[in-house]
Amino acid sequence: MLRDASLLITGGTGSFGRAFVRQILGQYPDIGQLIIFSRDEQKQYEMAQEYPRARYPALRFVLGDVRDEQRLIRSLQGVDYVVHAAALKHVPIAEENPWECIRTNVMGAENLINAALETGVKRVIALSTDKAAAPINLYGASKLCADKLFIAANNLAQRNEATQFSVVRYGNFMGSRGSVVPHFLKARHTGVLPITHPDMTRFGIRLDRCIELLLYALAHSWGGEIFIPKIPCFRVADLATAIGPDCRQQIIGIRPGEKLHEDLITPSDALNTLEFAKHYVIGPTLPLWDTDEYLAYFKGKRVEQDFSYHSNRPADWLSIEALRQEVEAALNIQLAPL
């Protein structure tokens, strides 16, 4: 699919972007061009040292911001595929700076849609989050708005070869910057790990597994889907035990805008949700394609009308030992045995 193709990733110097670039360069050595679009020149400089141009001639770095539509239009000239990972993601910071979050997450999404349509990009896959399902904070609400924009964008073009837009929604990345794992790893040396609530649960997914679903969506999407991986969930207190088994856990209270449990699919989504072997798809409410034909082609089924997919599922929680193994695999480190 990516042989001799041109792919651009927004927010390409973030945790997901770096993992994505590493996997693409390893899996598709014959890719035509891989463009890192981001606004942090220092991170671009550091990444360029890791991937010297002489060894990775397909790799390009473009400085820009998704808030700048004209810069996106210029950067997408000749691009076949786009992965949209740029976003402001910190929940409390978004609560305190709402307009900044909206300018990047919502208006930036609109800018990318307009630029992709203007330049004839074949396919755009946008990254979303579990916080976009039944959102209670501004970050989640902004990502829900972005999801709606990307799905509705499929109606904007009339030609068969028009740009297709789809979304991949996931849980927390194990070990990514800003996640609780690095925070626990740093704090464990103090002997105390701060826990917001003893019953809090979350979805967790390794970056490589999210990239696997994203590449599937990039190759197989029909436009208008929200792809959701079947992923494990866990108690945050169990994660703390896995990382610092000898540490005392201190309850500090839920932060502004946080949920006790997260959702990936709400009961309201169930009417449009389809199940497949390794993932779910929330289909578009707009008439973009025939659902029965889609199910037959990809060998799936409809979910029950009262179906929901949330992190408060005790039967599916990762054990403390499994969490330890996930953290070790995600960060390539060795934790103390339990």
Secondary structure, 3 states (H helix, E strand, C coil): CCECCEEEEECCCCHHHHHHHHHHHHHCCCECEEEEEECCHHHHHHHHHHCCCCCCCCEEEEECCCCCHHHHHHHCCCCCEEEECCCCCCHHHHHHCHHHHHHHHCHHHHHHHHHHHHHCCCEEEEEEEHHHCCCCCHHHHHHHHHHHHHHHHHHCCCCCCCCEEEEEEECEECCCCCCHHHHHHHHHHHCEEEECCCCCEEEEECHHHHHHHHHHHHHHCCCCCEEEECCCEEEHHHHHHHHCCCCEEEECCCCCCCCCCCEEECHHHHHHEEECCCEEEECCCCCCCCHHHHHHHHCCEECCCCCCEECCCHHHECCHHHHHHHHHHHHCCCCCCC
